[in-house]
Amino acid sequence: MGIMDTLKAKLAPAREKVSDLAHQHGHKIEHGLDKAARSVDHRTKGKYSDRIESGTGKAKQALDRLAHKDDGTHKGGEGTPPPAS
């Protein structure tokens, strides 16, 4: 067994736990992301709005991939492809 296989085996339970938490509390996490994005956008006076919006979108997509990896569902918006299997 290689080092990567060993590492993956040891991290699997943690990933499952994070996935379960993301699935259960996804709406709260998304709300926190939106709140943080609004705060940063306000403090930078809109100078980085496009980058903040892009980063927030990528974080939400990652959350969706994490939260829905096992049940095959996807709650992304229009035009958002489902995660690759």
C-alpha positions as CSV (number, residue, x, y, z in Angstrom):
1,M,0.0,0.0,0.0
2,G,1.5,3.3,-1.0
3,I,1.6,6.4,1.1
4,M,-1.2,8.1,-0.8
5,D,-3.5,5.0,-0.3
6,T,-2.7,5.1,3.4
7,L,-3.4,8.8,3.7
8,K,-6.7,8.4,1.8
9,A,-7.7,5.6,4.1
10,K,-7.0,7.6,7.2
11,L,-8.8,10.7,5.9
12,A,-11.9,8.9,4.7
13,P,-13.8,9.1,8.0
14,A,-13.0,12.8,8.3
15,R,-14.2,13.5,4.8
16,E,-17.4,11.6,5.5
17,K,-18.0,13.6,8.7
18,V,-17.4,16.9,6.8
19,S,-19.7,15.8,4.0
20,D,-22.5,14.9,6.5
21,L,-22.1,18.3,8.3
22,A,-22.1,20.2,5.0
23,H,-25.3,18.3,4.0
24,Q,-27.0,19.1,7.3
25,H,-25.9,22.7,7.6
26,G,-25.4,23.8,4.0
27,H,-28.0,26.6,4.2
28,K,-26.2,28.0,7.3
29,I,-22.8,27.8,5.6
30,E,-24.1,29.5,2.5
31,H,-25.7,32.3,4.6
32,G,-22.4,32.8,6.3
33,L,-20.6,33.0,2.9
34,D,-23.1,35.6,1.7
35,K,-22.8,37.6,4.9
36,A,-19.0,37.6,4.7
37,A,-19.0,38.5,1.0
38,R,-21.3,41.5,1.7
39,S,-19.1,42.6,4.6
40,V,-15.9,42.4,2.5
41,D,-17.6,44.1,-0.4
42,H,-18.8,46.9,1.8
43,R,-15.4,47.4,3.4
44,T,-13.6,47.5,0.0
45,K,-16.3,49.9,-1.2
46,G,-17.2,47.6,-4.1
47,K,-13.7,47.7,-5.6
48,Y,-13.4,43.9,-5.8
49,S,-17.1,43.0,-6.2
50,D,-16.5,40.8,-9.2
51,R,-13.8,38.8,-7.5
52,I,-15.8,38.5,-4.3
53,E,-18.8,37.2,-6.2
54,S,-16.6,34.7,-8.2
55,G,-15.0,33.4,-5.0
56,T,-18.3,33.1,-3.2
57,G,-19.7,31.2,-6.1
58,K,-16.8,28.8,-6.2
59,A,-17.1,28.2,-2.5
60,K,-20.8,27.4,-2.8
61,Q,-20.1,25.0,-5.7
62,A,-17.5,23.2,-3.5
63,L,-20.0,23.0,-0.7
64,D,-22.5,21.5,-3.0
65,R,-20.0,18.9,-4.2
66,L,-19.1,18.0,-0.6
67,A,-22.7,17.9,0.7
68,H,-24.1,15.9,-2.2
69,K,-21.3,13.4,-3.1
70,D,-23.2,10.4,-1.8
71,D,-26.8,10.9,-2.7
72,G,-26.4,11.8,-6.3
73,T,-28.4,15.0,-6.0
74,H,-27.2,18.5,-6.9
75,K,-28.8,21.8,-5.8
76,G,-26.8,24.1,-7.9
77,G,-28.3,27.0,-9.9
78,E,-29.2,27.1,-13.5
79,G,-26.3,26.4,-15.8
80,T,-24.3,24.7,-13.0
81,P,-23.3,21.3,-14.0
82,P,-23.6,18.4,-11.5
83,P,-20.4,17.2,-10.0
84,A,-18.4,14.7,-12.0
85,S,-18.5,11.2,-10.8
